[in-house]
Amino acid sequence: MPTPSSPPATLRKPAYTDTGGSLVLPKQRPQSPSASISSLPFRSNPSISSLYASTSLAGSIRSSGASTPTTDTIPGGSTLYSDGKSGSTVANGTAGSPEVRTLIARAFAPHVGVVSSTDTEALLRERGFSGGLLELIRPYGESVSGRVTVRDSIGASRTWDDFGIRFVGLKDGLSSPRLPGSSRPSLESRSSGANGSVGSGRSKQSVDVPRLGGDVSQIEEVVDRHLNFAELRPSNPDYLSESQPDLQADSAKTSTDIPLRTVSPFYTLYLRRLLSGLPLTPHETFSHPVACVIATSSRNPAPIEEFKRLYTATNTGDDRLPQWVNNEYLRYYVLIHDEDNDDIQKSVALYEQMKRHFGLHCHLLRLRSSQCVPSDDDSTRLPISEWMTAGEELAAIHQRETSHDLEDPTPCLFESDAAAIRTFVRELVTQSIVPGMERLCAQWNEQVATRRKGLSGRLLSVGKRWGFGLSRNSSTPVPSVGSSSYDSLQGFYRPDTPEALMRKLADYAFMLRDFKLAQQTYDVLRSDFEHDKAWKYYAGANEMYLVSTMLNTPQPINKRLESIERWLEAAVHSYVHRCDAPFYALRTLLLAFEAAKARGSLSVDDAAKWPARVLAMSLTGPIGRALVMERIASCYGQHRRPGARRRKRALWSLMAADAWAERGKTVQAEQALADAKMAYGVVQQVPPELSFMIPVLQSLQERIVSGRLDALGHDEQVDEHVLEDEMPVDPIEEVVVSEELGGMRQPRRGLLATEGGGSGEMEGVPLSPVRTRSTDAMGDEGFV
Amino acid sequence: MSFYFAIIGTKDNPLFVHEFGTSKQGGDGVARFRDEARHMNPFIVHSSLDILEELQWGSGSMYLKTIDRFQNSHISAFLTGGNIKFLLLSTPDLPPIATGLRPPASSSRTNAAFSSFNPTAPATEEAIKNFFLEVYDAWVKTIMNPFYRVDAEVNSPVFRARVGAAGRKFL
């Protein structure tokens, strides 16, 4: 920090007063404010960088594409979430890109519960998988190796490269039983076993950290951590080193042809976390289990009895889901054979016995039980789950930060095991889950939906609407015969009612990517739910109707824009005002926006309205706010001539820069500001006709610099003399400038208040003549 | 209501800016932009030029009505023969500010009027049109000045007074 006695040399004209130039302050900082708060070595753990790979390495391994969850060699020996790249290819941002469509389709994947016996868990804990079977197979479920063929309702086959399922704990999507003190017996047994095991902190997480998404504040925090990491990266490849010269070169070339800035990887991360770990709720069945894997190991003395016991637990026992979940999901029995200790002959015999007992939905999974270390020849790291929830990721980051172990704690497994698991997952999906879902879809479509959609169904519903026949307003939870009944007291449809089955049909169709059937079914449901005043169901049906419509119909939707906006309005309004579920409203708006963008046919002005509503309703936190602003800017940036939206883009970029600067995210702020300037056509100097912008642009730039200095000041108060030489300007001058500018005063104060530690100690610093001179030259508000 | 009126030259450069509040419904003619909104106004108006440049080919009339909105602000546009653009940004006042100086009974009514502010209502459109025409009148007379160059800023106090008078008269 400069002191009042600083020599005048430190007040030399700083380079950044040239608004076209780059900020020349050192970006490298050894520690972040958050790290100094936790007073723990932050950068000392090299393995942590792998956690941030999804945002920080953008571009370097992007090409590894959608099938990489099984990738074995990742640069730098870090595997943690590098497969996130497949999601961040969305960031390429071209209009009509198929990636967003893929992201949405992959987000709504069938959920498969995992239940395993205690001996299985013990076997896997010995190998370092403290999370048990779920931890082991989860990453492999997210992308099934090879192609998966799905037959849709009219009998046509479609093949998908990127089909996936989500392995979850059966009760992961439920929030209440996970609260401390009320955990279920099954959990307690799992946790008590884990605590005594070789596993490190990860076992605790699997209990403490619910694998439950839907918490916007956690999403914000995760993205915030990623951003902080990006701030700290010493060799930041993104901005100062390469893209700034690029941008300048481009804008110098032709100021009209503005290169498109790709969508920030942080936005993709935000979106992905938003769609991860969908909570288990009555009004949508995406997170309801489609199947359940029941696993026992060959160590068990009585495996068949154990299977039966676990099966009963999922039906009536501890693992029984709430009554609004349809319990007739597929059970898939897996016998885990311990390759190193047990006799394969015995296991095969047992497997034959299983097949006789339980039918075809069985699998013999052969795994080795000896611990695998990274130095082994055929060892491979467990891939990191791409769809982990925000809470899990936070816990993982926290654990890495606090751990003194320099090793990557991700457990290893043998390549042969990985191959076995991949085969198992593929078999599970292609032979059991997909055919089962297809069959149920066809069955429900025939028995329930067609009847409702047909003439008699309409008559029936009209009849009911006019009060003939059954009394629909009875609030008793008695299952009424053959008719729909919304239990308005408890707020759900029982799983055997036609409405619930149809919702399930629609969701199954959506998960199988048969968007046409899904769209038709949601359409029927919308009117039913509205009539029953089941508002959350109504909102959900509208939301998914909207999304499936956009993913389905090939023709332009501009004509139907009016109705699309009406559905969107219905969904958002119901979610926010009737159900108090802002998370879903946020999801609806962003999904609708991204789906519309992916189609590329919607006019940019109309599409940009939707994320702007996110801002207007403040559904996100400050991080999401800035990200959405950036997204709007890039959306406007994609609009090419004729009728380019250059100025709109600049405005939103500028606002994003302002929001970033307020959060102290200087790297992001700088990028957004550069984007804004480029769109405004600022090359080296602000064009004379836009001189009214100079005060705002400059004060923003100064806030970025001061934010960077604040962060420096936090960390290096010890080396004050070093800093004095480096620092061309001290942050207190910002106050002077911003007071002169009047308009900028408010946000600036907010920044000072939040970063109070850095600025409070600088009172009484003399005002810099440089500052006053440069602003005098500028004139006050630019023009009169 | 608070208004921000800008005249934009052919190179997107502002030639004249004037801020004023409504004089209807007991307004005192003072603009009540919030601090953070005030410094955004030039940028919002500037960004509306994108829309204006698209719409200007589709309509034969000089008054283009409401062309754009940003949050709760609406932007109306008027195009002169010399490709000079008049843009008027109108922002409804926040209720707490509006209630400050008025007796409760009337304030509740005006609040209702503000919250139901409809920029496409014929009366509003007509008022803005009249305002633009009056300003256009003054504008033409001002730029008849032989020393005026195209795209030069207008600093004439007479012109400013006439814009202010037009604002009081119609808005």
Chai-1 contact restraints between the chains, C-beta under 6 A:
chainA,res_idxA,chainB,res_idxB,connection_type,confidence,min_distance_angstrom,max_distance_angstrom,comment,restraint_id
A,G643,B,E54,contact,1.0,0.0,6.0,A-B,restraint_1
A,R645,B,D50,contact,1.0,0.0,6.0,A-B,restraint_2
A,R647,B,H46,contact,1.0,0.0,6.0,A-B,restraint_3
A,R647,B,S47,contact,1.0,0.0,6.0,A-B,restraint_4
A,R647,B,L49,contact,1.0,0.0,6.0,A-B,restraint_5
A,R647,B,D50,contact,1.0,0.0,6.0,A-B,restraint_6
A,K648,B,S47,contact,1.0,0.0,6.0,A-B,restraint_7
A,K648,B,D50,contact,1.0,0.0,6.0,A-B,restraint_8
A,L651,B,F43,contact,1.0,0.0,6.0,A-B,restraint_9
A,L651,B,S47,contact,1.0,0.0,6.0,A-B,restraint_10
A,E689,B,K11,contact,1.0,0.0,6.0,A-B,restraint_11
A,E689,B,D12,contact,1.0,0.0,6.0,A-B,restraint_12
A,E689,B,N13,contact,1.0,0.0,6.0,A-B,restraint_13
A,F692,B,P14,contact,1.0,0.0,6.0,A-B,restraint_14
A,F692,B,P42,contact,1.0,0.0,6.0,A-B,restraint_15
A,G743,B,R38,contact,1.0,0.0,6.0,A-B,restraint_16
A,G743,B,H39,contact,1.0,0.0,6.0,A-B,restraint_17
A,Q746,B,D35,contact,1.0,0.0,6.0,A-B,restraint_18
A,Q746,B,E36,contact,1.0,0.0,6.0,A-B,restraint_19
A,F783,B,P14,contact,1.0,0.0,6.0,A-B,restraint_20
A,F783,B,E153,contact,1.0,0.0,6.0,A-B,restraint_21
